[in-house]
Amino acid sequence: MGLEQSSQKTSPFGLKDKIGYMLGDFGNDFTFLFAQMYLMVFCTDVLGIGAGIVGIILMAARVVDAFTDTAMGRICDTAKPSKDGRFRVWIKRMVIPMGVSSMLIYMYWVKDFPMPVKIAWVLVTYILWGSFFYTACNIPYGSMSSVITNNAKERASLSVFRTVGAVVAGMIIGMVTPQLVYRANEAGQQVIIPERVTLVAVIYGVLAAVFYLACYKLTTERVQIQAEKVSENKNVGLGETLKQLAGCKPLLVIIGVAILLLIGSLLTSTMNTYLYKDYFNNTQIMALASLTSTVSMLLMAPLASRLAGKFGKKEVCSVGVLLSAVIFSTLWVLRIQSPMVFIVLIFISNMGMGLMSMLTWAFLADVIDYQEVQSGQRSDGSVYGIYSFSRKLAQAAAGGLGGFVLVAIGYVSSVEGIEQTQSVKDGIYNCSTLLPGICYLAVFLLLWFVYPLGKKQVDENASVLEERRQASK
């Protein structure tokens, strides 16, 4: 019934698995974050495609994701396990196509094609990469944390290591890539070098494949689904599975939490440029703000899994996001004038938010256990697929929120760098503090009062599943 320990002799869970799982997200972000940061500018400044058309392409891909994310999760849940397990095998199969398809998006010589061909090239290659091959690697990768180990504390450590991998990859891409793809023209303006973008895309595609394969080699699926359970999953239609998950309260809450966190964090990221430029009138200090944000996250890495093991993920993350909500609200009330004081308080806030970021992926494993206890059906891939798709939708929607906010407060765009009115500056400060504070307060309320899987319930679910595994032997 449900899951059983693999009959093959395997090594115990340890540092090898943690490093392997970390390298998965590290490699993953060499294509994902590169697309987030540079796809738009490549399309507009190299290929000459209008930003509106690129936006339509990105939204079209999200529509395709609605089918491919859930379909890939379903495939993982119903396919007969191979000797590599249900999830790792897909990384081995799809990582090369994923890397190559990512490279193809950024071929600089496409700029000489007719405009309809350029648009078609970006549309096809982006969907091929993001909606098919990236999905075919990322959905199994995210799902496999629940089968590398069935121990809640060890799953929390996997989430921490995964987040560290993403943070380090983001830091490398954010710091190194601009040095490689931009140069100053005769007027001193920074312009993009098309050939360099292609070269960097090729390098990042190779690195993504290499580190994903390292993840495949270093991790082990210790908890396997029984053969008869695979047959049962096949007999339960996709519609029935989605209906069950639609009634899964913990999953719905975690999706809501993810959406609010993305809105808060993406809005902060968008508004920070204008905050330091127009409100504080100090763009030089932005590098320090970015560095302290990364440091505060990494400082929480050694503590997150320990605190979660002692007090529970729900309990620890609730306190962390509440701290962030209080600090953002305090910043709004005090209207800080010193950028250094602002950065110090944000540093403290990010330490609280760092707990949530480090442990966020471990919540899904608890949701998967809960769903199996309640329904008897194990749907690791389907749960992760639905969660992944909801995050993509939230990212797409939140991506334009900053622009709408700027229009709403009366921000005046100008290449001349005009002085914004005081009301606009105040609006920028309000949006940079009050709105994230509201989002984080809502996350706290959802986690503390609505999300049902506290430490006690998680431990009870783990015990129930362990009893079922022992009884099935």
C-alpha positions as CSV (number, residue, x, y, z in Angstrom):
1,M,0.0,0.0,0.0
2,G,1.6,3.3,-1.1
3,L,5.3,3.4,-0.8
4,E,7.9,0.9,0.3
5,Q,11.6,1.0,0.9
6,S,13.5,0.0,-2.1
7,S,14.4,-3.7,-2.1
8,Q,17.8,-2.8,-3.5
9,K,20.6,-2.2,-1.1
10,T,21.2,1.5,-0.9
11,S,23.5,3.8,1.1
12,P,21.9,5.8,3.9
13,F,20.8,9.3,3.3
14,G,23.6,11.8,3.8
15,L,25.7,14.7,2.6
16,K,26.1,13.1,-0.9
17,D,22.3,13.4,-1.5
18,K,22.2,16.9,-0.2
19,I,25.0,18.1,-2.4
20,G,23.5,16.3,-5.4
21,Y,20.1,17.8,-4.8
22,M,21.7,21.3,-4.4
23,L,23.6,20.9,-7.7
24,G,20.2,20.1,-9.4
25,D,18.8,23.6,-8.7
26,F,22.3,25.1,-9.3
27,G,22.4,23.7,-12.8
28,N,18.7,24.3,-13.4
29,D,19.0,28.1,-12.8
30,F,21.8,28.5,-15.4
31,T,19.0,28.3,-18.0
32,F,16.0,29.4,-16.0
33,L,17.4,32.6,-14.4
34,F,19.3,33.4,-17.6
35,A,15.9,33.4,-19.4
36,Q,14.3,35.5,-16.7
37,M,17.0,38.1,-16.8
38,Y,18.1,38.2,-20.5
39,L,15.4,36.8,-22.8
40,M,13.5,40.0,-23.0
41,V,16.5,42.2,-23.6
42,F,17.9,39.7,-26.2
43,C,14.6,39.7,-28.1
44,T,14.2,43.5,-28.0
45,D,17.8,44.8,-28.3
46,V,19.3,42.0,-30.5
47,L,16.4,40.6,-32.5
48,G,14.4,43.9,-32.6
49,I,11.1,42.2,-31.5
50,G,8.7,44.5,-29.7
51,A,8.3,44.0,-26.0
52,G,4.6,43.5,-26.3
53,I,5.1,40.6,-28.7
54,V,7.6,39.1,-26.4
55,G,5.1,39.4,-23.6
56,I,2.5,37.6,-25.7
57,I,5.0,34.8,-26.3
58,L,5.7,34.4,-22.6
59,M,2.0,34.3,-21.8
60,A,1.4,31.7,-24.6
61,A,4.1,29.5,-23.0
62,R,2.2,29.7,-19.7
63,V,-0.9,28.4,-21.5
64,V,1.1,25.4,-22.8
65,D,2.6,24.9,-19.3
66,A,-0.9,24.3,-18.0
67,F,-0.9,21.0,-20.0
68,T,2.8,20.0,-19.9
69,D,3.4,20.6,-16.2
70,T,0.4,18.5,-15.1
71,A,1.1,15.9,-17.8
72,M,4.7,15.4,-16.7
73,G,3.6,15.0,-13.1
74,R,1.1,12.4,-14.3
75,I,3.7,10.6,-16.3
76,C,6.0,10.4,-13.2
77,D,3.1,9.0,-11.1
78,T,1.9,6.3,-13.6
79,A,5.1,5.2,-15.4
80,K,6.6,1.9,-14.4
81,P,9.7,2.6,-12.2
82,S,13.0,2.0,-13.9
83,K,16.2,0.8,-12.1
84,D,16.9,4.5,-11.6
85,G,13.5,5.1,-9.9
86,R,10.5,7.1,-11.1
87,F,12.1,10.6,-11.2
88,R,15.9,10.5,-11.6
89,V,15.5,8.6,-14.9
90,W,13.8,11.6,-16.5
91,I,16.7,13.9,-15.6
92,K,19.1,11.5,-17.5
93,R,16.8,11.3,-20.5
94,M,15.9,15.0,-20.9
95,V,18.9,17.0,-19.6
96,I,20.7,17.1,-23.0
97,P,17.6,18.2,-25.0
98,M,16.9,20.8,-22.2
99,G,20.4,22.3,-22.5
100,V,20.4,22.3,-26.3
101,S,16.9,23.9,-26.6
102,S,18.0,26.6,-24.2
103,M,21.0,27.5,-26.4
104,L,18.8,27.7,-29.5
105,I,16.7,30.5,-28.2
106,Y,19.7,32.9,-28.2
107,M,21.3,32.3,-31.6
108,Y,22.4,35.8,-32.6
109,W,22.3,35.2,-36.4
110,V,18.5,35.0,-36.2
111,K,18.6,38.8,-36.1
112,D,19.1,38.8,-39.9
113,F,15.9,36.8,-40.5
114,P,12.6,38.4,-41.5
115,M,10.5,39.6,-38.5
116,P,7.8,36.9,-38.8
117,V,10.6,34.2,-38.8
118,K,12.3,35.8,-35.8
119,I,9.1,35.8,-33.9
120,A,8.4,32.2,-34.8
121,W,11.9,31.2,-33.9
122,V,11.6,32.6,-30.4
123,L,8.1,31.2,-29.9
124,V,9.0,27.7,-30.9
125,T,12.4,27.5,-29.2
126,Y,11.2,29.1,-26.0
127,I,8.2,26.7,-25.7
128,L,10.3,23.8,-26.7
129,W,12.8,24.6,-23.9
130,G,10.5,25.9,-21.2
131,S,7.2,24.0,-21.7
132,F,8.7,20.6,-22.7
133,F,12.3,19.8,-22.0
134,Y,12.8,22.1,-18.9
135,T,9.5,20.8,-17.5
136,A,10.6,17.2,-18.2
137,C,13.6,17.8,-16.0
138,N,12.3,20.2,-13.4
139,I,9.0,18.5,-12.5
140,P,10.8,15.1,-11.7
141,Y,13.6,17.0,-10.0
142,G,11.3,18.8,-7.7
143,S,9.1,15.7,-7.0
144,M,12.0,13.4,-6.1
145,S,12.7,15.1,-2.7
146,S,9.8,13.1,-1.2
147,V,11.4,9.8,-2.3
148,I,15.1,10.5,-1.5
149,T,14.0,10.2,2.1
150,N,10.8,9.8,4.1
151,N,12.2,11.7,7.1
152,A,10.7,15.1,7.6
153,K,13.9,16.6,9.0
154,E,16.0,15.2,6.1
155,R,13.5,16.6,3.6
156,A,13.9,20.0,5.2
157,S,17.7,19.8,4.8
158,L,17.1,19.0,1.1
159,S,15.0,22.1,0.7
160,V,17.8,24.2,2.4
161,F,20.5,22.8,0.1
162,R,18.3,23.3,-2.9
163,T,17.7,26.9,-2.0
164,V,21.4,27.5,-1.4
165,G,22.1,26.1,-4.9
166,A,19.6,28.6,-6.4
167,V,21.0,31.5,-4.4
168,V,24.6,30.8,-5.4
169,A,23.6,30.3,-9.1
170,G,21.6,33.6,-9.0
171,M,24.6,35.4,-7.5
172,I,26.9,34.0,-10.2
173,I,24.6,34.8,-13.1
174,G,23.7,38.3,-11.7
175,M,27.4,39.3,-11.2
176,V,29.2,37.5,-14.1
177,T,26.8,37.7,-17.0
178,P,26.6,41.6,-17.3
179,Q,30.4,41.6,-17.5
180,L,30.3,39.2,-20.4
181,V,27.4,40.4,-22.6
182,Y,27.6,44.2,-22.3
183,R,30.2,46.8,-23.5
184,A,30.3,50.6,-23.5
185,N,29.8,52.3,-26.9
186,E,31.5,55.6,-27.9
187,A,28.8,57.6,-26.1
188,G,29.5,55.6,-22.9
189,Q,26.2,53.7,-23.0
190,Q,26.0,50.0,-22.1
191,V,25.0,48.0,-25.2
192,I,24.5,44.3,-25.6
193,I,26.9,42.2,-27.7
194,P,24.8,39.6,-29.7
195,E,27.6,37.1,-30.2
196,R,28.5,37.2,-26.5
197,V,24.9,36.4,-25.6
198,T,25.0,33.3,-27.8
199,L,28.3,32.2,-26.3
200,V,27.1,32.7,-22.8
201,A,23.9,30.8,-23.6
202,V,25.9,27.8,-24.9
203,I,28.1,27.8,-21.8
204,Y,25.2,28.0,-19.5
205,G,23.4,25.2,-21.4
206,V,26.4,23.0,-21.0
207,L,26.7,23.8,-17.3
208,A,23.0,23.1,-16.7
209,A,23.4,19.7,-18.2
210,V,26.6,18.9,-16.3
211,F,25.2,19.9,-12.9
212,Y,21.9,18.2,-13.5
213,L,23.7,15.0,-14.4
214,A,25.7,15.4,-11.2
215,C,22.4,15.6,-9.4
216,Y,21.4,12.3,-11.1
217,K,24.6,10.6,-10.1
218,L,24.8,11.7,-6.5
219,T,21.1,11.2,-5.4
220,T,19.3,8.0,-4.6
221,E,15.6,7.3,-4.6
222,R,15.2,5.2,-1.4
223,V,11.4,5.1,-1.2
224,Q,9.8,3.3,-4.1
225,I,6.2,2.9,-5.1
226,Q,4.8,-0.7,-5.3
227,A,4.0,-2.2,-8.7
228,E,0.4,-2.6,-7.8
229,K,0.2,1.0,-6.7
230,V,1.4,2.1,-10.2
231,S,-1.4,0.1,-11.7
232,E,-3.9,1.8,-9.3
233,N,-2.6,5.2,-10.3
234,K,-3.1,4.4,-14.0
235,N,-6.6,3.4,-13.3
236,V,-7.4,6.7,-11.6
237,G,-7.9,9.2,-14.3
238,L,-6.2,12.6,-14.5
239,G,-9.6,14.3,-13.8
240,E,-10.1,12.3,-10.7
241,T,-6.5,13.0,-9.5
242,L,-7.0,16.8,-10.1
243,K,-10.4,16.6,-8.3
244,Q,-8.7,15.0,-5.3
245,L,-5.9,17.6,-5.3
246,A,-8.4,20.5,-5.7
247,G,-9.9,19.4,-2.3
248,C,-6.5,19.1,-0.7
249,K,-6.5,21.9,1.8
250,P,-2.7,22.0,2.5
251,L,-1.9,22.1,-1.2
252,L,-4.3,25.0,-1.8
253,V,-2.8,26.9,1.1
254,I,0.7,26.4,0.0
255,I,-0.2,27.6,-3.5
256,G,-1.8,30.7,-2.0
257,V,1.4,31.2,0.1
258,A,3.6,30.9,-3.0
259,I,1.5,33.4,-4.9
260,L,1.7,36.0,-2.1
261,L,5.4,35.5,-1.6
262,L,6.1,35.9,-5.3
263,I,4.0,39.0,-5.5
264,G,5.8,40.5,-2.5
265,S,9.3,39.6,-3.6
266,L,8.9,40.4,-7.3
267,L,7.3,43.8,-6.4
268,T,10.2,44.5,-4.0
269,S,12.7,43.5,-6.7
270,T,11.1,45.8,-9.3
271,M,10.6,48.8,-7.1
272,N,14.0,48.7,-5.4
273,T,15.7,50.2,-8.5
274,Y,13.3,53.2,-8.4
275,L,13.5,53.4,-4.6
276,Y,17.3,53.9,-4.6
277,K,17.3,56.0,-7.7
278,D,14.4,58.4,-7.0
279,Y,13.7,58.3,-3.3
280,F,17.2,57.8,-1.8
281,N,18.9,59.4,-4.8
282,N,21.8,56.9,-4.4
283,T,22.2,54.1,-7.0
284,Q,25.7,53.3,-6.0
285,I,24.5,51.6,-2.8
286,M,22.3,49.2,-4.7
287,A,25.2,46.7,-5.0
288,L,25.6,46.7,-1.2
289,A,21.8,46.2,-0.8
290,S,21.9,43.2,-3.2
291,L,24.9,41.7,-1.5
292,T,23.5,42.0,2.0
293,S,20.3,40.4,0.8
294,T,22.2,37.3,-0.4
295,V,24.3,37.1,2.7
296,S,21.2,37.3,5.0
297,M,19.7,34.3,3.1
298,L,22.9,32.2,3.3
299,L,23.3,32.9,7.0
300,M,20.0,31.2,7.6
301,A,21.0,28.0,5.7
302,P,22.7,26.3,8.7
303,L,19.9,27.1,11.0
304,A,16.8,26.4,8.9
305,S,16.7,22.6,8.9
306,R,17.7,22.5,12.6
307,L,14.9,24.9,13.7
308,A,12.4,23.1,11.5
309,G,13.4,19.7,13.0
310,K,12.9,21.1,16.5
311,F,9.9,23.3,16.1
312,G,8.3,22.3,12.7
313,K,8.4,24.0,9.3
314,K,5.0,25.7,9.7
315,E,5.9,27.1,13.1
316,V,9.4,28.4,12.1
317,C,8.3,29.9,8.7
318,S,5.3,31.6,10.3
319,V,7.6,33.4,12.7
320,G,10.0,34.3,9.9
321,V,7.4,35.9,7.6
322,L,5.8,37.7,10.6
323,L,9.2,39.2,11.4
324,S,9.4,40.4,7.7
325,A,5.9,41.8,7.8
326,V,6.6,43.7,11.0
327,I,9.8,45.2,9.6
328,F,8.2,46.3,6.3
329,S,5.3,47.8,8.1
330,T,7.7,49.6,10.5
331,L,9.6,51.0,7.5
332,W,6.4,52.3,6.0
333,V,5.4,54.0,9.3
334,L,8.9,55.5,10.0
335,R,9.6,56.7,6.4
336,I,13.3,56.1,6.7
337,Q,15.5,58.7,5.0
338,S,18.9,57.0,5.3
339,P,19.5,54.3,2.8
340,M,22.0,52.6,5.2
341,V,19.4,52.3,7.9
342,F,16.9,51.0,5.3
343,I,19.4,48.3,4.2
344,V,20.1,47.2,7.8
345,L,16.4,46.8,8.5
346,I,15.9,44.9,5.3
347,F,18.8,42.7,6.2
348,I,17.0,41.7,9.4
349,S,13.8,41.2,7.4
350,N,15.5,38.9,4.9
351,M,16.8,36.7,7.7
352,G,13.2,36.0,8.6
353,M,12.2,35.6,5.0
354,G,15.3,33.4,4.5
355,L,13.7,30.7,6.7
356,M,10.7,30.5,4.4
357,S,12.8,30.5,1.3
358,M,15.1,27.7,2.6
359,L,12.2,25.5,3.7
360,T,9.5,26.2,1.1
361,W,10.2,23.1,-1.0
362,A,9.9,20.8,2.0
363,F,6.3,21.8,2.5
364,L,5.4,19.9,-0.7
365,A,6.7,16.6,0.6
366,D,4.5,17.0,3.7
367,V,1.5,17.8,1.4
368,I,2.2,14.6,-0.6
369,D,2.3,12.5,2.5
370,Y,-1.0,14.1,3.7
371,Q,-2.7,13.4,0.4
372,E,-1.6,9.8,0.5
373,V,-2.8,9.3,4.1
374,Q,-6.2,10.8,3.2
375,S,-6.8,9.2,-0.2
376,G,-4.5,6.3,-0.4
377,Q,-3.1,7.6,-3.7
378,R,0.5,8.8,-4.0
379,S,0.8,11.7,-6.5
380,D,4.3,13.2,-6.0
381,G,4.6,14.3,-9.6
382,S,1.0,15.6,-10.0
383,V,1.3,17.7,-6.8
384,Y,4.6,19.2,-7.9
385,G,3.3,19.8,-11.4
386,I,0.3,21.7,-10.2
387,Y,2.4,23.7,-7.7
388,S,4.9,24.5,-10.4
389,F,2.3,25.7,-12.8
390,S,0.7,27.9,-10.2
391,R,4.1,29.5,-9.5
392,K,4.6,30.2,-13.2
393,L,1.3,31.9,-13.5
394,A,2.0,34.0,-10.4
395,Q,5.4,35.0,-11.8
396,A,3.9,36.0,-15.1
397,A,1.2,38.0,-13.4
398,A,3.5,39.6,-10.8
399,G,6.1,40.4,-13.5
400,G,3.9,43.2,-14.8
401,L,2.7,44.4,-11.4
402,G,5.6,46.8,-10.9
403,G,4.8,48.6,-14.2
404,F,1.1,49.0,-13.3
405,V,2.1,50.3,-9.9
406,L,4.4,52.9,-11.4
407,V,1.6,54.1,-13.7
408,A,-0.8,54.3,-10.8
409,I,1.4,56.5,-8.8
410,G,2.1,58.8,-11.7
411,Y,5.7,57.9,-12.5
412,V,7.1,59.8,-15.5
413,S,9.4,57.9,-17.8
414,S,12.1,59.9,-19.5
415,V,15.5,59.2,-21.0
416,E,16.5,62.6,-19.7
417,G,16.4,61.5,-16.1
418,I,13.9,64.1,-14.9
419,E,13.2,64.7,-11.2
420,Q,10.1,62.9,-10.0
421,T,7.6,64.8,-7.9
422,Q,7.5,64.3,-4.1
423,S,4.2,62.5,-4.3
424,V,5.7,60.0,-6.8
425,K,8.7,59.5,-4.6
426,D,6.4,58.9,-1.6
427,G,4.4,56.5,-3.7
428,I,7.5,54.6,-4.6
429,Y,8.4,54.3,-0.9
430,N,4.9,53.2,0.0
431,C,4.9,50.5,-2.7
432,S,8.3,49.3,-1.6
433,T,7.3,48.9,2.0
434,L,3.6,48.7,2.6
435,L,2.5,46.3,-0.2
436,P,5.2,43.7,0.6
437,G,4.3,44.0,4.3
438,I,0.7,43.3,3.5
439,C,1.7,40.3,1.4
440,Y,3.9,38.8,4.1
441,L,1.3,39.4,6.8
442,A,-1.2,37.5,4.7
443,V,1.3,34.7,4.3
444,F,1.7,34.5,8.1
445,L,-2.1,34.4,8.6
446,L,-2.5,31.6,6.1
447,L,0.4,29.5,7.5
448,W,-0.5,30.0,11.2
449,F,-4.3,29.8,11.1
450,V,-5.2,27.9,8.0
451,Y,-2.4,25.5,7.0
452,P,-3.1,22.3,8.9
453,L,0.3,20.5,8.8
454,G,2.1,21.6,11.9
455,K,4.9,19.5,13.4
456,K,2.6,17.2,15.3
457,Q,0.5,16.4,12.2
458,V,3.5,15.9,9.9
459,D,5.0,13.4,12.4
460,E,1.7,11.6,12.7
461,N,1.4,11.3,8.9
462,A,4.9,9.9,8.7
463,S,4.1,7.3,11.3
464,V,0.9,6.3,9.5
465,L,2.8,5.8,6.2
466,E,5.6,3.9,8.0
467,E,3.0,1.5,9.5
468,R,1.5,1.0,6.1
469,R,4.9,0.2,4.6
470,Q,5.7,-2.3,7.3
471,A,2.3,-4.0,7.0
472,S,2.7,-4.4,3.2
473,K,6.0,-6.2,3.5
